[in-house]
Structures are given as C-alpha cells and as structure tokens.
C-alpha cells in the first residue's frame, strides 16, 4: 500500500516541476555572441594603454580562474595573474594588440567559448619593437559586472624563419 502512494507522490511532484530551460534560438545565440565580441573588441585599447595590466578587467576573479600559456600554468588563480601584471613595469610606449580573428561558440545562456588569433607588438628591454603572434582561447561567462574570460589558454607562434 505504501509503494503506490509513494509513486503517486513522486509522479505528482514531477508533474509540478518546471520544464527545463527552452533551447536557445538562433537570434539569442547571435545576441550572446555579439555581446562577447563587443567586450573582446574593447580589450586592445586597454592593453595598448596599460600593457599587460589591461587584461585584468576582462578576466574572471572568481575561484577556479586559470590562464595557461604555451602548455604551462603560470596563472593558477586570478590573484596570481594580477600580481604578475602589477610586477611588470608600465611600458614607456604604447603596446599594439589586435585580434586577427574571433570565433565565439555559445554554449548556454551566460556561457560561451571564445577563440581568437592575436598580434601583440611591444618594445623589448632595448627599445626594439617585437611582434608576437598567437592564439587565445577562453570560456566567457556572464557575471553581474558583464562578460569575463576564465579558463584561458594562450599559445604563441614561433617567429618566422629568417630568409635565406
């Protein structure tokens, strides 16, 4: 007698439970991708003005943040990344940072995959400008303060071979 009542109670609860979130429409996906792209497009000006410190406002400060680089994990937390950026001297000249391409894959409301090629030109310690090219990937998450990048990875391309 107890078992049918339990099954009835569970069935009643299941019937009252809200349905899962509706699937994202193409328009919603496009709007999310556009908003992530807009934030990423603001990054070059900040990096140009502030050097590596310009990345900080775009990164997620919650526990679990990480930023890997060329197969290593130099930044296992937001705090380690910000401490490193503060230790770097402010550049005397503006850095030039540009995105070469961007791909944004909307995963769910408030979550997207981000992938982009980049080019970064800055003077070295002797004042000679050096250009680094690479690829940046991250998860973009929407926080109350806006889109932030987390679980990031940067891979740099080797410099081109000298002409013979």
C-alpha positions in Angstrom: 0.0 0.0 0.0 2.9 2.4 0.8 4.6 1.9 -2.6 1.6 3.1 -4.8 1.3 6.2 -2.6 5.0 7.0 -2.9 4.9 6.5 -6.7 1.8 8.8 -6.9 3.6 11.4 -4.8 6.7 11.3 -6.9 4.6 11.5 -10.1 2.7 14.5 -8.7 6.0 16.2 -7.9 7.4 15.5 -11.3 4.3 16.9 -13.0 4.6 20.2 -11.0 8.3 20.6 -11.6 9.2 23.4 -14.1 10.3 22.3 -17.5 13.9 22.7 -18.5 15.1 26.0 -20.0 13.9 26.4 -23.5 16.6 25.9 -26.1 18.4 29.0 -27.3 17.1 30.5 -30.5 19.4 31.5 -33.4 18.6 35.1 -32.5 19.5 34.6 -28.9 22.8 32.9 -29.8 23.7 35.7 -32.2 23.0 38.3 -29.5 25.1 36.5 -27.0 28.0 36.1 -29.5 27.7 39.8 -30.4 27.9 40.8 -26.8 31.0 38.7 -26.1 32.6 40.1 -29.3 31.9 43.6 -28.2 33.7 43.1 -24.9 36.6 41.4 -26.7 36.8 44.3 -29.1 37.4 46.6 -26.1 40.5 44.7 -25.0 43.0 46.0 -27.5 42.6 49.6 -26.3 43.1 48.7 -22.7 46.1 46.6 -23.4 47.5 49.3 -25.6 47.1 51.9 -22.9 48.1 49.7 -19.8 50.2 46.9 -21.2 49.5 43.5 -19.6 47.6 45.3 -16.8 44.9 46.0 -19.5 43.9 42.3 -19.4 42.8 42.3 -15.8 39.4 44.0 -16.2 38.4 41.3 -18.7 39.3 38.3 -16.6 37.0 36.5 -14.1 38.0 37.0 -10.5 36.1 34.0 -9.0 37.8 31.0 -7.5 38.8 28.5 -10.2 40.2 31.0 -12.6 43.3 29.9 -14.6 45.3 31.1 -17.6 47.7 28.6 -19.2 50.4 29.7 -21.5 52.3 27.5 -24.0 51.5 24.3 -22.2 52.4 25.7 -18.7 50.1 27.1 -16.0 51.7 30.3 -14.8 48.4 31.7 -13.5 46.5 29.2 -11.4 44.4 31.9 -9.9 43.1 35.4 -10.7 45.3 36.7 -7.8 48.5 35.2 -9.3 47.7 36.8 -12.7 47.0 40.2 -11.2 50.2 40.0 -9.0 52.2 39.3 -12.1 50.7 42.2 -14.1 51.5 44.5 -11.2 55.1 43.3 -11.2 55.5 44.2 -14.9 56.7 47.8 -15.4 54.4 50.1 -17.3 55.5 50.4 -20.8 57.0 53.7 -21.8 55.4 53.4 -25.3 52.1 52.0 -26.3 51.7 48.4 -27.0 49.8 47.4 -30.1 47.4 44.5 -29.5 45.0 43.3 -32.2 42.7 40.4 -32.7 43.3 38.7 -36.1 40.1 36.6 -36.0 37.4 35.7 -33.5 35.2 32.7 -33.1 32.5 32.6 -30.4 30.6 29.4 -29.7 27.6 30.0 -27.5 27.2 27.1 -25.1 24.3 28.2 -22.9 22.8 31.4 -21.7 25.7 33.3 -20.0 28.4 30.9 -21.2 30.4 30.9 -24.5 33.6 29.6 -25.9 36.0 32.2 -27.3 38.9 31.7 -29.7 40.9 34.3 -31.4 44.2 34.8 -33.2 46.1 37.8 -31.9 49.1 40.0 -32.7 51.0 41.9 -30.0 53.8 44.4 -30.7 55.7 45.9 -27.8 59.3 47.2 -27.3 61.8 44.8 -25.7 64.2 45.9 -23.0 66.4 47.6 -25.6 63.5 49.5 -27.1 63.3 47.4 -30.3 59.7 46.5 -31.2 59.0 42.8 -31.2 55.8 41.3 -32.5 54.3 38.1 -31.0 51.5 36.2 -32.7 49.5 33.5 -31.2 46.1 32.1 -30.3 43.9 32.8 -27.3 41.1 30.6 -26.1 38.9 31.0 -23.1 35.4 30.4 -21.6 33.4 33.6 -21.4 31.0 33.8 -18.5 28.4 36.5 -17.9 28.7 38.0 -14.4 26.7 40.8 -12.9 29.6 43.1 -14.0 29.5 41.8 -17.6 31.3 39.2 -19.6 34.6 37.9 -18.2 37.1 35.4 -19.5 38.1 32.4 -17.4 39.9 29.1 -18.0 42.1 30.7 -20.6 45.0 29.5 -22.7 47.4 31.4 -24.9 49.7 29.7 -27.4 52.4 31.7 -29.2 53.5 31.0 -32.7 57.2 30.7 -33.2 58.8 33.6 -35.0 59.2 33.3 -38.8 62.4 31.8 -40.1 64.9 34.3 -41.5 65.0 34.5 -45.3 68.0 32.8 -46.9 
